[in-house]
Amino acid sequence: MNEDYSITVIIFAAAILLLQSIYLFLDARKHNHNYWLWGIVGLIQAPMPTLFYLLFVRKIYRKRAD
């Protein structure tokens, strides 16, 4: 029973990392950032790469003066 739980957690974590990596890759490519770097970094851990990307690379916290 404990092995089934472990496999479920591993699959869930892998899915989160894969989805995060795909999002970072596509969004960085769309905004002309180093997309390969962000795609690979997104596979390593969660959620810090996404937070770092959105706050410091995309700078989503700034209000647009358009």
ZIURDA-V798429 format. One record per residue. N is the residue number from 1. RES is the residue in three letters. PSI is psi in whole degrees, -180 to 180 (none if undefined). D_FIRST is the distance of its C-alpha to the first C-alpha in Angstrom with 1 decimal. Layout:
[[N RES PSI D_FIRST] [N RES PSI D_FIRST]]
This chain:
[[1 MET -39 0.0] [2 ASN -32 3.8] [3 GLU -37 5.4] [4 ASP -40 5.4] [5 TYR -41 6.7] [6 SER -43 9.0] [7 ILE -40 10.3] [8 THR -43 11.1] [9 VAL -42 12.9] [10 ILE -43 14.7] [11 ILE -41 15.9] [12 PHE -45 17.0] [13 ALA -41 18.9] [14 ALA -39 20.4] [15 ALA -42 21.6] [16 ILE -46 23.3] [17 LEU -40 25.0] [18 LEU -44 26.2] [19 LEU -41 27.6] [20 GLN -44 29.2] [21 SER -43 30.8] [22 ILE -43 32.2] [23 TYR -49 33.6] [24 LEU -42 35.3] [25 PHE -51 36.6] [26 LEU -41 38.2] [27 ASP -39 39.5] [28 ALA -38 41.0] [29 ARG -39 42.6] [30 LYS -34 44.1] [31 HIS 18 45.6] [32 ASN 45 46.9] [33 HIS 176 44.7] [34 ASN 87 43.2] [35 TYR -33 40.4] [36 TRP -42 39.0] [37 LEU -48 38.5] [38 TRP -34 36.8] [39 GLY -41 34.5] [40 ILE -43 33.4] [41 VAL -34 33.1] [42 GLY -21 30.9] [43 LEU -13 28.3] [44 ILE -48 28.2] [45 GLN 167 27.0] [46 ALA 151 26.9] [47 PRO 6 28.8] [48 MET -43 31.7] [49 PRO -39 33.3] [50 THR -44 33.6] [51 LEU -44 35.1] [52 PHE -44 37.4] [53 TYR -48 38.5] [54 LEU -38 39.2] [55 LEU -40 41.0] [56 PHE -27 43.0] [57 VAL -52 43.4] [58 ARG -25 43.8] [59 LYS 55 45.1] [60 ILE -13 43.9] [61 TYR -15 45.0] [62 ARG 140 48.7] [63 LYS 139 50.6] [64 ARG 139 52.6] [65 ALA 21 56.4] [66 ASP none 57.1]]
